[in-house]
Amino acid sequence: MSRNPATPEQQSVRVLKVGERVRHILSELLARGEAHDETLRATHISVTEVRMTPDLRNAKAYVKPLLGKDEAAVLKALRTNTAFFQKEVAKRLGLKFAPRLSFQPDESFDEADRIESLLSDPKVQRDLEEE
């Protein structure tokens, strides 16, 4: 039976380290503008997290453009240039197998804003003050 950890705490240290190295490599490639795409060169993009599968063959990179603008265009450009990023990650990682990359929008900032707005609601503030 295959075990697929649901949370980062349950993943092996090696999986987490490789994911972090892939994040650094992608961030460096994007910061230096090494991709041959004007959309990617013109936009500052944060790679907030990379989640690896336990076998290290697949990696989901969560990205967010600066200020969240042109997110759809940035994701399209990243997905178009996936082969370039995979080749560069493989070359710099030195693993037996290169992970297959997929780029996903990072929605954690939107979720944090939603939670913050809920907590600042006057009804919630009133309940918190009563305790």
C-alpha positions in Angstrom: 0.0 0.0 0.0 1.4 3.4 -1.0 1.6 6.0 1.8 0.9 9.6 0.7 1.4 12.0 3.6 -1.2 14.7 3.8 0.8 17.3 5.8 4.3 18.6 5.5 5.0 17.4 9.0 4.4 13.8 7.9 6.8 14.0 4.9 10.4 12.8 5.1 13.1 15.4 5.7 14.6 14.5 2.3 11.4 15.3 0.5 11.2 18.7 2.3 14.8 19.5 1.6 14.5 18.7 -2.1 11.3 20.8 -2.3 13.1 23.7 -0.8 16.0 23.3 -3.2 13.6 23.3 -6.1 12.0 26.4 -4.7 15.3 28.2 -4.5 16.3 27.1 -8.0 13.0 28.3 -9.5 13.2 31.6 -7.6 16.8 32.2 -8.8 15.8 31.5 -12.4 12.9 33.9 -12.3 14.8 36.6 -10.4 17.6 36.5 -13.0 15.2 36.5 -15.9 16.7 33.4 -17.4 13.4 32.3 -19.0 13.0 33.4 -22.6 9.6 35.0 -22.0 8.8 38.7 -21.8 5.9 38.1 -19.4 8.2 36.4 -16.9 11.0 38.9 -17.3 8.6 41.8 -16.8 7.0 40.5 -13.6 8.4 39.8 -10.2 7.2 36.4 -9.2 7.5 34.7 -5.8 7.8 31.0 -5.5 6.2 30.5 -2.1 6.3 26.8 -1.8 7.2 23.6 -3.7 5.5 20.4 -2.6 7.2 17.2 -3.8 5.7 13.8 -4.0 7.3 11.2 -1.8 9.1 9.6 -4.8 10.5 13.0 -5.8 9.1 12.6 -9.3 6.5 15.4 -9.2 6.7 18.9 -7.8 3.9 21.5 -7.4 5.3 25.0 -7.4 3.0 27.6 -5.8 3.6 31.0 -7.3 2.3 34.5 -6.8 3.1 37.6 -9.0 4.0 40.7 -7.1 0.8 42.4 -5.9 -1.1 39.5 -7.5 -1.5 41.3 -10.8 -1.6 39.5 -14.2 -1.8 36.2 -12.4 -3.4 34.4 -15.3 -0.9 35.6 -17.8 2.0 34.7 -15.5 0.7 31.2 -14.9 0.2 30.7 -18.6 3.8 31.8 -19.3 5.1 29.6 -16.6 3.2 26.6 -17.9 4.4 27.4 -21.4 8.0 27.4 -20.3 7.7 24.3 -18.0 10.2 22.3 -20.1 12.9 25.0 -19.7 12.4 25.1 -15.9 12.4 21.3 -15.6 15.7 21.1 -17.6 17.3 23.7 -15.4 16.1 22.2 -12.2 17.3 18.7 -13.3 20.7 20.1 -14.2 21.1 21.9 -10.8 19.6 19.3 -8.5 21.7 16.3 -9.7 19.0 13.7 -8.9 18.6 10.5 -10.7 15.2 11.6 -11.9 14.1 15.1 -12.7 10.9 16.1 -11.0 7.9 16.9 -13.3 6.9 20.5 -12.5 3.5 22.0 -12.3 2.7 25.6 -11.5 -0.2 26.5 -9.3 -1.5 29.9 -8.0 -0.7 30.4 -4.3 -4.0 31.2 -2.7 -2.8 31.3 0.8 -2.6 35.1 0.8 -6.2 35.3 -0.3 -7.2 32.9 2.4 -5.2 34.9 5.0 -7.0 38.1 3.9 -10.4 36.4 4.2 -9.6 35.2 7.7 -8.3 38.6 8.7 -11.5 40.2 7.4 -13.6 37.7 9.4 -11.6 38.4 12.6 -12.0 42.2 12.2 -15.8 41.9 11.8 -17.5 43.9 14.6 -19.6 40.9 15.7 -16.4 38.8 16.2 -14.6 41.6 17.9 -17.5 42.0 20.3 -17.4 38.2 21.1 -13.7 38.4 21.7 -14.0 41.3 24.0 -16.6 39.5 26.1 -14.2 36.7 26.9 
